[in-house]
Amino acid sequence: MGEDRDQAPARSAATRPGPRLCLAAACAVLAVAATLVLRSGRDPVPAPAAAPSASVPAPVDVLGLPTRGSLAGDPAFLDGVRRLPWTVRESTVGPGLPDAPVDSRRVVFAGDVPGGRWALVVGAHTLAAGVPADPPGPPDGDLAAAWFAGPPGARPDQMRLRTVPRRAPPGQPVAMVDPATGALAVVAAPGDVVEVSDHPDISADGDAARSYRRVPVEAGVAVVALPPNDLLLTAVAYRVVRDWTQVVRTKPDPFPAPPSRPAPVLLRRELPSAAAERLVQRAATAVLERLGLPPADVQVAAEWAGDVPVPRGGTGTAAVVTVTVPSGAVVVNTEWAVPGPGGAVSHTRCSLAIEPAGIPTDRRVHAMACGARTGGRTASWTSLVVVGPPMVAVVRAHDARGAFLAEHRATDGVVVAPFPRGTATVEAVTDGGVSLGRVRLLGQAADFGS
């Protein structure tokens, strides 16, 4: 028997803080230091500069300000956009809040952006039967907001609804990004500082951090050209700073993107079906969207895809996909497609984790728990899925205290078995009795930075 050794476990990616904002006390220290330097040089001592306020900035009605953007002075265009419907047949943006009454609407932003023409329209927040609200009913003063977009030089009748009409607090900045053109628009208040992060950076130790850069702002609106991408970008983030205080740090509304090109995937094992191939692409795309990196900068591998039993009978298809980023860290995403009534398919995530660089992905052991959803809630874990190198012959499950729970034979390095209650780690052992160490079960959520 070889000596047991622990494989580096997946780490929860902690967000590293971005550039610190100057607080009043810190600025006062700097002012005193500057005064001492001037005195030592026997130069006249100027009056100290006023330190930025560290108090909460006064609220600004961002959505109630006069229309901004390059088309703000075109009343015919603004009136045409204001009257556009908020519900569209065969819309790709999905359901949202119902049409705001036309007489309650106003155009917050209208202008040309890289690759097109956009408009942000707000109106009264109303509810219709079947449209859920959380919490029920519109909060006092909240509005409904919808983004419209068209080609360069578009007329109002060429503008199309591009986001789900949603609740918008009037004092909250609003933004939208179009991956295909790289256009990003952030609507904030005049005098606000807008900073943008294209994507998270994942270090070799598996930590995710973001760097933000300041972008030009005119009348509180930032229009930014990002590198185009054929994925629905969820990697872009922005933050708004007002009077040295961060007002918001979040992600822009996504612009509906056409189906992306299949990502090049390295197959560790043969895929059993076309459904498995589609699931592999789905799992890979979900990670690439969060990373915001071109497929050429990463290595995507399908470690395994196959059947996982469904508690009520039958089987679903699961796929374990790894994405190795430039630092060598590895993102592991496992998705499970479960058939439902009438041929419908629901998707459940069994794992999403970021592992440190080190062991090549084809030599790692990945262990996860898959559970079925019933009544909108996740039931107890039902299946243990372990994927390792083909040399793995036996997998042993242990609880959090290291006590042995169960042992399962592996086929081609893979185990799919009923989940032993209390499992926290698994140990993979080769035919020769060599332990590859114990690994923790992968988590279902990973922090990609904020």
C-alpha positions in Angstrom: 0.0 0.0 0.0 1.3 3.4 -0.9 1.4 6.2 1.6 -1.9 8.2 1.7 -1.6 11.7 0.4 -4.3 14.3 0.1 -5.0 15.8 -3.3 -5.3 19.6 -3.1 -9.0 20.2 -2.4 -11.1 22.7 -4.2 -11.0 26.2 -2.7 -13.8 28.7 -2.4 -12.5 31.6 -4.4 -12.4 34.6 -2.1 -12.8 37.9 -3.8 -9.9 40.1 -3.3 -10.7 43.7 -2.5 -10.4 46.2 -5.3 -8.7 49.5 -5.1 -9.5 51.1 -1.7 -11.5 54.3 -1.6 -10.0 57.2 0.4 -11.7 57.6 3.7 -11.8 60.9 5.6 -9.4 59.8 8.3 -6.9 58.5 5.7 -7.1 61.7 3.7 -6.5 63.7 6.8 -3.3 61.8 7.5 -2.1 62.5 4.0 -2.9 66.1 4.4 -0.9 66.3 7.6 2.1 64.5 6.0 2.0 66.9 3.1 2.0 69.9 5.5 5.1 68.5 7.3 7.0 68.1 4.1 6.3 71.6 3.1 7.4 73.0 6.4 10.7 71.0 6.3 11.4 72.7 3.0 10.6 76.2 4.5 8.0 76.8 1.8 4.7 78.6 2.5 2.1 76.3 4.0 -1.0 76.3 1.9 -4.5 75.8 3.4 -5.2 72.1 3.7 -7.4 70.6 1.0 -10.9 69.5 2.1 -10.9 65.8 2.7 -13.6 63.8 0.8 -16.6 63.0 2.9 -16.8 59.4 4.2 -20.6 59.8 4.9 -23.2 58.2 2.8 -23.8 60.4 -0.3 -27.1 62.1 -0.8 -29.5 60.0 -3.0 -29.9 60.9 -6.6 -32.9 60.2 -8.8 -30.8 58.6 -11.5 -33.8 57.5 -13.6 -35.7 60.8 -13.1 -33.0 63.0 -14.6 -33.4 64.6 -18.1 -32.7 62.2 -21.0 -29.0 61.7 -21.7 -27.1 60.3 -24.6 -26.3 61.4 -28.1 -30.0 61.4 -29.1 -31.3 63.3 -26.1 -32.0 66.3 -28.4 -34.1 64.3 -30.9 -37.7 64.6 -29.6 -39.2 62.5 -32.5 -36.9 59.6 -31.8 -37.5 59.8 -28.0 -41.3 59.8 -28.5 -41.1 56.9 -30.9 -39.1 54.8 -28.5 -41.2 55.7 -25.6 -44.3 54.2 -27.3 -42.7 50.9 -28.3 -44.3 47.8 -26.8 -42.7 46.0 -23.9 -44.0 42.6 -24.8 -43.1 41.0 -28.1 -44.3 37.8 -29.7 -41.7 35.1 -29.9 -39.4 37.3 -27.8 -36.1 35.9 -26.8 -35.8 38.0 -23.7 -38.4 36.0 -21.7 -41.3 37.2 -19.5 -41.0 40.2 -17.3 -43.1 43.0 -15.9 -46.1 44.0 -18.1 -46.2 47.1 -20.3 -45.9 50.3 -18.3 -48.6 52.7 -19.3 -47.3 54.9 -22.1 -48.2 58.1 -20.4 -46.0 57.0 -17.4 -42.9 56.3 -19.5 -39.8 58.4 -20.1 -36.6 57.8 -21.9 -33.6 57.9 -19.5 -30.9 57.3 -22.2 -30.9 57.3 -26.0 -27.7 57.2 -28.0 -25.3 55.5 -30.3 -23.0 52.8 -28.9 -20.4 50.6 -30.5 -22.2 48.6 -33.2 -25.7 50.0 -32.6 -28.2 52.4 -31.0 -29.7 51.9 -27.6 -32.4 53.4 -25.4 -33.4 52.9 -21.8 -37.1 53.5 -21.0 -38.7 53.5 -17.6 -42.3 53.7 -16.6 -44.8 52.9 -13.8 -44.2 49.5 -12.0 -47.4 47.5 -12.5 -48.2 43.9 -11.9 -50.3 41.5 -14.0 -51.8 38.1 -13.2 -49.2 35.4 -13.3 -46.3 37.8 -12.9 -44.6 37.2 -9.5 -43.2 39.9 -7.4 -40.6 39.5 -4.6 -41.7 40.9 -2.3 -45.4 41.1 -3.5 -46.3 44.4 -4.9 -44.0 47.2 -6.2 -42.1 49.0 -3.5 -42.9 52.7 -3.1 -41.3 54.7 -5.9 -39.8 51.8 -7.8 -40.1 51.9 -11.6 -40.1 49.3 -14.4 -37.2 49.5 -16.8 -36.6 48.1 -20.3 -33.7 48.4 -22.7 -34.2 48.7 -26.5 -31.6 48.3 -29.2 -31.2 48.6 -32.9 -28.6 48.7 -35.7 -26.5 51.8 -36.2 -28.7 54.8 -37.2 -31.9 52.8 -36.3 -35.3 54.5 -36.4 -37.7 54.0 -33.5 -39.5 51.3 -35.4 -36.3 49.4 -35.8 -35.6 49.3 -32.1 -36.3 46.0 -30.4 -36.8 45.0 -26.7 -33.6 43.5 -25.5 -34.0 42.9 -21.8 -36.7 41.5 -19.5 -38.7 44.5 -18.2 -37.8 44.6 -14.6 -38.0 46.5 -11.3 -35.7 49.5 -11.1 -35.2 51.6 -8.0 -35.0 55.2 -9.3 -31.7 55.9 -7.4 -29.9 52.8 -8.7 -27.6 52.9 -11.7 -28.6 50.7 -14.6 -26.4 49.0 -17.3 -26.5 46.7 -20.3 -23.8 44.8 -22.2 -23.9 43.3 -25.7 -21.3 40.5 -26.1 -21.5 40.4 -29.9 -20.4 44.0 -30.3 -18.7 44.5 -26.9 -20.8 47.6 -26.2 -21.5 48.4 -22.6 -23.6 51.3 -21.3 -23.8 52.4 -17.6 -26.3 55.0 -16.7 -25.4 56.6 -13.4 -25.6 60.2 -12.0 -23.6 63.2 -13.2 -20.4 63.3 -11.2 -20.3 59.6 -10.5 -17.1 57.6 -11.2 -17.7 54.4 -13.2 -15.2 51.6 -13.2 -15.4 48.4 -15.3 -13.9 44.9 -14.9 -13.9 42.8 -18.1 -13.5 39.5 -16.3 -12.3 37.9 -13.1 -8.6 36.8 -12.7 -8.1 33.4 -11.2 -4.7 32.8 -9.6 -2.9 29.5 -9.5 -4.1 28.9 -5.9 -7.7 29.0 -7.1 -8.6 32.5 -5.8 -10.6 34.8 -7.9 -10.1 38.6 -7.9 -11.1 41.5 -10.1 -9.3 44.6 -11.2 -11.4 47.6 -12.1 -10.4 50.4 -14.5 -12.0 53.9 -14.6 -13.8 54.7 -17.8 -14.9 58.0 -19.4 -18.2 59.4 -18.2 -20.3 62.1 -19.8 -23.3 63.5 -17.8 -23.3 60.3 -15.7 -23.3 57.9 -18.6 -20.4 55.6 -19.6 -20.3 54.0 -23.0 -17.5 51.5 -23.2 -16.2 49.3 -26.0 -15.2 45.8 -24.7 -13.7 43.0 -26.8 -16.5 41.3 -28.7 -17.5 37.8 -27.6 -20.0 35.3 -29.0 -21.0 34.1 -25.5 -23.7 35.5 -23.2 -21.2 37.4 -21.0 -21.8 37.1 -17.3 -18.1 37.9 -16.6 -18.4 41.7 -17.0 -18.9 43.7 -13.8 -19.0 47.4 -13.0 -19.1 49.7 -10.0 -20.2 53.2 -9.4 -18.5 55.5 -6.8 -20.1 58.7 -5.6 -18.4 61.1 -3.2 -15.8 58.5 -2.4 -18.5 56.0 -1.5 -19.3 52.9 -3.6 -22.9 53.1 -4.6 -23.2 49.8 -6.5 -21.0 46.9 -7.6 -22.8 44.5 -9.8 -23.2 43.0 -13.3 -24.9 44.7 -16.3 -28.1 43.3 -17.8 -27.2 40.7 -20.5 -28.0 41.4 -24.1 -29.6 38.2 -25.6 -26.8 36.5 -27.6 -27.3 34.1 -30.5 -26.3 30.5 -29.9 -22.6 30.4 -29.4 -20.2 28.3 -31.4 -19.4 24.9 -29.8 -16.3 25.2 -27.7 -13.4 22.9 -28.5 -13.6 20.1 -26.0 -11.0 17.4 -25.2 -12.7 14.1 -24.6 -11.2 11.9 -21.9 -13.8 9.2 -22.5 -16.2 8.5 -25.4 -19.5 10.3 -25.0 -22.4 7.9 -24.9 -25.0 9.9 -26.8 -25.9 13.1 -28.6 -27.7 14.3 -25.4 -24.4 13.8 -23.5 -22.6 15.9 -26.1 -25.1 18.7 -25.8 -24.8 18.6 -22.0 -21.0 18.8 -22.2 -21.3 21.9 -24.3 -23.8 23.4 -21.9 -21.5 22.8 -18.9 -18.5 24.2 -20.8 -20.4 27.3 -22.0 -21.6 28.1 -18.5 -18.0 28.3 -17.2 -16.7 30.2 -20.2 -19.4 32.8 -19.8 -18.3 33.4 -16.2 -14.6 33.5 -17.1 -15.0 35.9 -20.0 -11.9 34.4 -21.7 -11.6 33.3 -25.4 -11.8 29.5 -25.8 -8.2 29.7 -27.2 -7.0 30.9 -23.8 -8.3 27.9 -21.8 -8.4 24.1 -22.1 -11.9 22.5 -21.9 -12.1 18.8 -21.2 -15.0 16.4 -20.8 -13.8 14.1 -18.0 -16.9 11.9 -18.2 -20.5 11.8 -19.2 -23.0 9.1 -18.5 -26.1 7.9 -16.8 -27.1 8.9 -13.2 -30.2 7.3 -11.7 -33.3 9.4 -11.0 -35.0 8.6 -7.7 -38.5 8.2 -9.2 -37.2 5.8 -11.8 -35.2 6.0 -15.0 -31.9 7.8 -15.5 -30.6 11.3 -16.3 -27.4 12.2 -18.1 -24.6 13.9 -16.1 -21.4 15.5 -17.5 -18.2 16.4 -15.7 -16.4 19.2 -17.5 -13.1 20.9 -16.5 -11.8 24.2 -17.7 -8.1 25.0 -17.1 -7.4 28.7 -17.0 -4.0 30.4 -17.9 -2.8 30.3 -14.3 -3.3 26.5 -14.2 -6.2 26.6 -11.9 -9.1 24.4 -12.8 -12.9 25.1 -12.8 -15.0 21.9 -12.4 -18.6 22.0 -13.5 -21.0 19.0 -13.3 -24.5 19.3 -14.8 -27.2 16.7 -14.6 -30.1 16.6 -17.2 -33.1 15.0 -15.7 -36.1 14.0 -17.9 -39.5 15.1 -16.9 -43.1 14.7 -17.9 -43.9 15.3 -21.6 -40.3 15.1 -22.7 -39.2 18.2 -20.7 -35.7 18.2 -19.3 -34.6 20.0 -16.2 -31.0 20.8 -15.4 -29.4 20.4 -12.0 -25.9 21.3 -11.0 -24.0 18.7 -9.0 -20.8 20.7 -8.7 -19.2 24.0 -9.5 -15.8 24.6 -7.9 -12.4 26.1 -8.5 -9.4 24.0 -7.8 -5.7 25.1 -7.4 -3.2 24.4 -10.2 -1.0 21.4 -9.9 -2.2 17.9 -10.8 -3.2 17.5 -14.5 -6.9 17.2 -14.9 -6.7 13.7 -16.3 -5.0 12.5 -13.1 -7.3 14.2 -10.6 -10.1 12.6 -8.7 -13.4 14.5 -8.7 -16.2 13.6 -6.3 -19.6 15.1 -6.1 -23.2 14.5 -4.9 -26.2 14.7 -7.2 -29.7 15.3 -5.8 -33.1 15.4 -7.4 -35.4 18.3 -7.0 -39.0 17.8 -5.9 -41.6 20.5 -5.3 -39.0 23.2 -6.0 -36.7 22.0 -3.2 -33.6 19.9 -3.3 -34.1 16.5 -1.8 -31.4 14.5 0.0 -28.4 13.6 -2.1 -29.3 10.5 -4.0 -26.1 9.6 -6.0 -22.4 9.7 -5.4 -20.4 10.4 -8.6 -16.7 9.9 -8.6 -14.5 10.4 -11.7 -10.8 9.6 -11.6 -8.1 8.3 -13.9 -8.8 4.9 -15.4 -6.3 3.3 -13.0 -8.8 3.8 -10.1 -10.4 0.5 -9.1 -12.0 1.2 -5.8 -13.6 4.3 -4.2 -14.2 4.5 -0.5 -16.5 7.0 1.2 -15.7 8.5 4.6 -17.6 10.9 6.8 -16.2 14.2 8.2 -14.4 12.5 11.0 -12.7 10.0 8.6 -14.9 7.0 9.5 -15.4 4.5 6.7 -18.9 4.5 5.2 -18.9 2.4 2.0 -16.8 1.0 -0.7 -17.6 0.8 -4.5 -15.8 -0.8 -7.4 -15.0 1.6 -10.2 -15.4 1.0 -13.9 -12.8 2.9 -16.0 -12.1 5.0 -13.0 -15.8 6.0 -12.6 -18.2 5.3 -9.8 -22.0 6.1 -9.8 -23.6 4.7 -6.7 -26.3 5.4 -4.1 -25.0 8.3 -1.9 -23.7 7.1 1.5 -25.3 9.4 4.0 -22.8 11.6 5.7 -20.1 11.3 3.0 -17.6 14.2 3.2 -14.5 12.7 1.5 -13.7 9.9 -0.8 -10.5 7.9 -1.3 -9.5 6.5 -4.7 -7.4 3.3 -4.8 -5.7 1.6 -7.8 -5.8 -2.0 -8.7 -2.4 -2.3 -7.1 -3.7 -1.0 -3.8 -2.1 2.4 -4.1 -4.1 5.2 -2.6 -4.4 8.4 -4.6 -5.4 10.3 -1.5 -8.7 11.6 -0.2 -10.6 14.4 -1.8 -13.5 16.4 -0.5 -16.9 16.5 -2.2 -17.0 19.4 -4.6 -19.3 22.3 -3.7 -22.2 23.5 -5.9 -21.2 27.2 -6.0 -17.9 29.0 -6.8 -17.1 32.7 -6.3 -15.8 34.2 -9.6 -15.1 37.6 -8.0 -17.4 40.6 -7.7 
